Amino acid sequence: MATAEQVPQIVSTPGPIPAHKPKGRARGAVVYVLQKLLVLAGTLFIASLAVFFSRFLVPGDPARFLLRGRSPKPEALAEITRQFGLDKPAWEQYLNWLTGILHGDWGRSLTYRQDVSEVLLSRLPTTLQLVALAAVFITVLGLLAGIMASLNKGFGDRFILVTLTAAGAVPPFVAAIALVALFSVGLGWFPSFGSGDAGWQRIRHLALPALALGITYIAMVARVTRSSMNDQLVREHVEVATSRGLSRASVVGRHVLRNALGPILTVSGVLVAGLLVSSAIIERTFGLAGIGQLLVQSIDRLDFAVVQAIVMVVVAAFVLVNTLVDLIQPLIDPRIAAGTESR
């Protein structure tokens, strides 16, 4: 019979954790970020092709569009064609346009007789402030309404759902009229026209336009929040946390809302990015000098350089916001981060 000394030691003491796992996780995160950035660059490149070459889909001679129906002499028409580079091949015009954008040169506006970059910079702050305030309303009010609907079953849930359905069906311009009639004409709390000066006055002037712009999106975010939280409330880990005696606020905050943020963040990112597109009607209604109203005016006046610049800015903003959402999601949901680990 073998003695204790003859029995081989098959159980060894645990050694240090291998160092390759953190490195692999970091490498996977870098690959994930690089993939998203490559998709961003590719999307912007394809968008630039679509934006530029869509001009050639408009029937007629671009040079005559620039003259707005006038009948110039052939020499003047040839000079305009040469001045705007319309005599060059389409691919060369695109390369010149793209190179100019990369150097901050968006061309020259025919309507305003200024560089397009100057025209945009004079209008862009108003639109960005309007969109930012609307995004705050969408995020805060949408989350609160969705959380309240999910946690208050019965009459409270049904009442909030009916209210959200009604709010989501209201077009922005109808919401703008109703808000002006109530809060501006009736109560006199907010101004109904113009963007105001900087600071608090700017916020007061943009409050009603931002709420009118975001009211439909508030309903969408609230419904997604309610649905996502309802899905998490029946999960096993939530029941276990509740059975351990954790407070309702702790269970909702740490185990329900956090796990429900994935779809909420995705939908919110898409909606907020789309605010730039839908701001034109609100800017016109409230007399705001933003890029939405500028886009409508430029299309009507066939100011191609301004239209192309605004569309590219809107597309770039939309793609950037969605890329940021994709990059933030792994920080919220560890399962997405685990999927980026190298095998």
Secondary structure, DSSP 4 states (H G I P E B T S, - for coil): ---TTTS--------PPPTHHHHHHHHHHHHHHHHHHHHHHHHHHHHHHHHHHGGGGSSS-HHHHHTTT----HHHHHHHHHHTTTTS-HHHHHHHHHHHHHTT---B-TTTSSBHHHHHHHHHHHHHHHHHHHHHHHHHHHHHHHHHHHHSTTHHHHHHHHHHHHHHTS-HHHHHHHHIIIIIIIS--S-SSS--SSTHHHHHHHHHHHHHHHHHHHHHHHHHHHHHHHHHHTSHHHHHHHHTT--HHHHIIIIIIHHHHHHHHHHHHHHHHTHHHHHHHHHHHHT--SHHHHHHHHHHTT-HHHHHHHHHHHHHHHHHHHHHHHHHHHHH-HHHHHTTS--
